[in-house]
Amino acid sequence: MPASRLPLAVAFSLLVLATACERADPRLKTLAVGINKDSALKLMQVSKPKRLDPYLIKGQYIETLYFAKPSDERKDSLRDRAMSPMVVINGKLTGWGWPYWDSVASANKIEVPGKK
């Protein structure tokens, strides 16, 4: 890469990093694997998720709870990937975030929206 493009590349990288950090939902940092669903909802500071998708697969009750990020809570409609998913299996929190939900969904042959 020519030296004249290096500052532009660094500036672009910092902008992408700052945007990604801004999008993270800080409430997710308070969660812990193994807590019950009601406790997770309290930590997320809501009485219910924006949307809940239940699945009964191989005797396991899998719930995916989608949460609007604090800055988006008043919006009526949001793309799935604009929300934060939380996965509860048999009443216990097993993980959160898109990489985790994508993994659980794939292992259980659950269709989820693609990355866009």
C-alpha positions in Angstrom: 0.0 0.0 0.0 1.5 3.4 -0.9 2.4 5.6 2.0 -0.2 8.2 0.8 -3.0 5.8 1.3 -2.0 4.6 4.8 -3.5 7.5 6.8 -6.8 7.0 4.9 -6.8 3.3 5.6 -6.1 3.9 9.3 -8.9 6.5 9.5 -11.4 4.2 7.8 -10.4 1.3 10.1 -11.0 3.5 13.2 -14.3 4.6 11.9 -15.5 1.0 11.3 -14.3 0.0 14.8 -16.0 3.0 16.4 -19.3 2.2 14.6 -19.1 -1.4 15.6 -18.5 -0.6 19.3 -21.4 1.9 19.2 -23.8 -0.8 18.0 -23.0 -3.2 20.8 -25.8 -3.5 23.5 -24.1 -2.7 26.8 -26.8 -4.7 28.7 -25.4 -7.9 27.2 -22.3 -7.5 29.4 -24.4 -8.0 32.5 -25.6 -11.5 31.5 -24.3 -14.8 32.7 -24.8 -18.3 31.2 -27.1 -20.4 33.4 -29.4 -17.8 34.8 -33.1 -18.2 34.4 -35.1 -16.3 31.7 -36.8 -14.0 34.2 -33.4 -12.9 35.7 -32.1 -12.3 32.2 -35.1 -10.1 31.4 -34.4 -8.1 34.6 -30.8 -7.6 33.6 -31.9 -6.5 30.1 -34.1 -4.0 31.9 -37.3 -5.0 30.1 -40.4 -6.9 31.0 -40.5 -8.7 27.6 -38.3 -8.9 24.5 -39.2 -7.1 21.2 -39.9 -10.5 19.8 -39.7 -14.1 20.9 -39.4 -17.2 18.7 -40.1 -20.5 20.4 -38.9 -23.9 19.1 -39.5 -27.4 20.4 -36.7 -29.6 19.0 -35.7 -33.1 20.3 -37.4 -32.5 23.6 -35.7 -29.2 24.2 -37.6 -25.9 24.4 -35.5 -23.3 22.7 -36.5 -19.7 22.8 -34.8 -16.9 21.0 -35.5 -13.5 22.5 -34.8 -10.5 20.3 -34.0 -7.2 22.0 -33.8 -3.8 20.4 -30.7 -1.9 21.3 -31.4 1.0 23.8 -31.1 3.6 21.0 -33.7 1.7 18.9 -36.3 0.7 21.5 -38.9 3.2 20.2 -38.8 2.0 16.6 -41.8 -0.1 15.6 -40.0 -2.4 13.2 -36.3 -3.5 13.1 -34.5 -6.0 11.0 -33.6 -9.1 13.0 -29.9 -8.5 12.6 -30.3 -5.0 14.0 -31.5 -6.6 17.3 -29.6 -8.6 19.9 -30.6 -12.2 20.2 -30.6 -14.1 23.5 -31.0 -17.9 23.6 -32.8 -19.7 26.4 -33.0 -23.5 26.4 -35.4 -25.2 28.9 -35.7 -21.9 30.9 -31.9 -21.2 31.3 -29.8 -18.7 29.4 -27.3 -20.5 27.3 -25.8 -17.6 25.3 -26.4 -14.4 23.4 -25.3 -12.6 20.2 -25.5 -13.5 16.6 -22.5 -15.9 16.5 -24.0 -17.9 19.3 -27.6 -17.9 17.9 -26.3 -18.8 14.4 -24.4 -21.8 15.9 -27.4 -23.0 17.9 -29.7 -22.5 15.0 -27.4 -24.4 12.6 -27.0 -27.3 15.0 -30.8 -27.6 15.3 -31.6 -26.9 11.6 -33.4 -23.6 12.5 -33.6 -21.1 9.7 -32.4 -17.6 10.6 -32.1 -14.5 8.5 -28.8 -14.1 6.7 -26.2 -11.4 7.3 -26.8 -8.3 5.3 
